[in-house]
Amino acid sequence: YSAKISYLENNLDTIKKFTKAIQKGLDFVHNNDSETIAKIILPEFPDTSVEDLVIAIEQYKKVDTWPDTTEFTEESFNHMQDIIEYNGFLDKRVDFKSKDEIQNIGDNFNSLAQRLQDTIRDLSVVSAEKMRLDAEINVVNEILVNYLPDDFSIADKHNFDLFAVEYPAKTSGGDYFDFFLLGDDHMAISVGDVSGRGVPSALFMMISKSVIKSFCKMNPNQDLGSLFTMVNDRLHKHNTEKMYVAVYFGVIELSSGRMKYVNAGHFAPYIFRDQSQTGNFLMDESIDPIMALTSDATFRTRETVINPGDIVFMYTDGITTELSNSGEKFDEDMLTDAVFEAAKAGMSSKEIVEASRKAAVEFAGHPEFNDDIALLCLKRKK
């Protein structure tokens, strides 16, 4: 209304003609469906959608009687001046009973002002709640990052090069990596991915990681498969929310490079073999189930050897499920191509991780991903 009011405010005769034209159009309004009318008059309202016009037309149809424009008085024009003066001030209301089109405009003005005030108030509440949740998520992400190990030097003295990193998404999740020494000649490495998002997933991740590490420390000589069966039973026992965790866990004998591992429903790591200058996934005929969902799951111990110059690259699916701006996926082939080229060039573990992340970001076209990413690279030095 404001644009038309501004145009008509100083011309009472024109206003009268305008209101008569409205009355003449009422028959057309009542005899046609609102969407048809909206599409016809849409060119006159370039900044308005068809949906908004339909709503306005429906409001017009609810009016049973319309006053005769002959009763449109100088007093009504003064009331219109009030509407013009109050335009933009949501706390103002016009108060008059002129019983003509101007009163209808005034009533609409009051209603619109009230709805806008209510909407702004509601948005303020929502905005404050969103800011609070964002702050909590940032705190959770900071706790998660600080909870992950960062002393990569524990591998250096045993002639291994280790690096790992977790890139949190906008909302906290349950991806993680872990590594720790088991005695003087063994080191555990792992990556994991917990179901769901948010604080519950983050907490379940911390529990899963702690239980696995504790059981390994308490039972350093036990078969990995049977140990993971025990871990699974413990996680399932208190898993009232039916969450689950996929884990790839390996224990390396540092003096020989022999690695025993369990794959509990996770993606297989990529292995670069230095002697043959080839790479492949450390695949098995079958993988064991994800953890925490059932109490009767069993896990098997497998084995491989990490020779001098070989590289083990572990990752969670956040890096291979991200879509580019054109809707294409950065898949496993693209990831392993980046890892292969970096390994072939003789890069360190940290440089290989950074190269894989850079390849994913460049492909996606944006630095922030929708899912967490955990990456771990272990290289046996020559």
C-alpha positions, 0 to 999 in steps of 0.5 A, a space after each residue: 500500500 505504501 507506494 500507492 499511498 505515497 503517490 496518491 497522498 496529495 490528490 483526493 480526487 485521484 484517491 476517490 477514482 482509485 477506490 471506485 476502481 477497486 469496487 468495480 473490480 470486486 465482482 471480478 475478484 469474487 467470480 474468479 479463483 485467486 491464483 488466476 487473478 494473481 497471475 493477471 495482476 502480477 506485472 503490476 507488482 514486480 516485487 511481489 510473489 504470486 503466493 503473496 498476491 493470492 493471500 491478499 486476494 483471499 483477504 479481499 474476498 472475505 469482505 462482505 460489503 464495501 462502502 460507497 465511495 461517495 462517503 469518502 470524506 476529507 476526514 478519511 484523507 486525513 486518516 490516510 495521512 496518519 497511515 503515511 506518517 506512521 509507515 515504518 514505525 511498527 509500534 504505531 497504530 492508526 485509530 479511526 472509524 471512517 467506514 470506508 476504504 481508508 478504514 480498511 487500509 488502516 485496519 490492514 496497516 495495524 494488522 500488518 504492523 502487529 504481525 511484523 512485531 510478532 515475527 521480529 520478536 519470534 525471530 529474536 528468540 530463535 536467533 538467540 537460541 541458535 547462537 546458544 546452540 552454536 556456542 555449545 557446538 563450538 565448545 563440544 568441537 573444541 573438547 573433541 579436538 583436545 581429547 584426541 592425541 597429538 604427540 606424533 613423536 612417539 612413532 619417530 623413535 621407532 623409525 615410523 612417521 605418524 600424523 593424524 587430524 580431525 576436521 570437525 563439521 559445522 555440527 559436532 559429530 563422532 569421527 575420531 582417530 587414536 594412537 598409543 603405545 602398548 609396551 616397548 614394541 607395539 603401537 595401536 592406530 585406529 580411526 572410527 565413526 559413530 552414528 548420528 550427529 551432535 552432542 550424543 554422537 560426540 559423547 558416544 565417540 569419547 566412550 567408545 574410544 576410551 573403552 577400546 583403549 582401556 581394554 587394550 591396555 589391560 589386555 595387551 597380549 590378548 587376541 584382538 578379535 576376542 578383545 573386540 568382542 569384549 569391547 562390543 559387549 560392554 558398549 552394547 550393554 549401556 547403549 540405550 540410544 541404539 547408537 553404533 560405531 564403525 572402527 578400524 583398529 591395528 596394532 603394529 609390532 614396531 621392530 618388524 612392521 607386522 600389523 594385526 588388525 580388526 575391521 569392525 564395519 569400517 572402510 579399509 585403509 589404503 596401503 602404498 607399497 614402496 618396493 612395487 610403487 603400487 597402492 591398494 586397499 587392505 581388503 578382506 573377503 568380509 568385514 566384521 559387524 559394526 559395534 554396539 548394536 548387538 551383544 553376540 557380534 564376533 570379530 576376527 584378527 587379520 594380519 599384514 606387514 608394513 615394510 620400509 617405505 610403505 604407507 598406511 592411510 586411514 580415513 572416515 567417510 566424511 571426505 568421500 561423501 562430500 559433494 561439489 558445487 555441481 553435485 559430483 562426489 569426491 570418491 575413493 578413487 580420487 582420494 587414493 589418487 591424491 594419496 598415491 601421488 603424494 606417497 610416490 613423491 616421497 612426502 611425509 605423513 603430514 604432507 600426505 594428509 594435507 595433500 589429500 585434504 587439499 584435493 578434496 577441498 579443491 574438488 568440492 569448491 568449498 573448505 567446509 564439509 557437511 560431515 566430520 573427517 578423520 585422517 591418519 597416515 603412518 609411514 615406515 621409514 626406510 
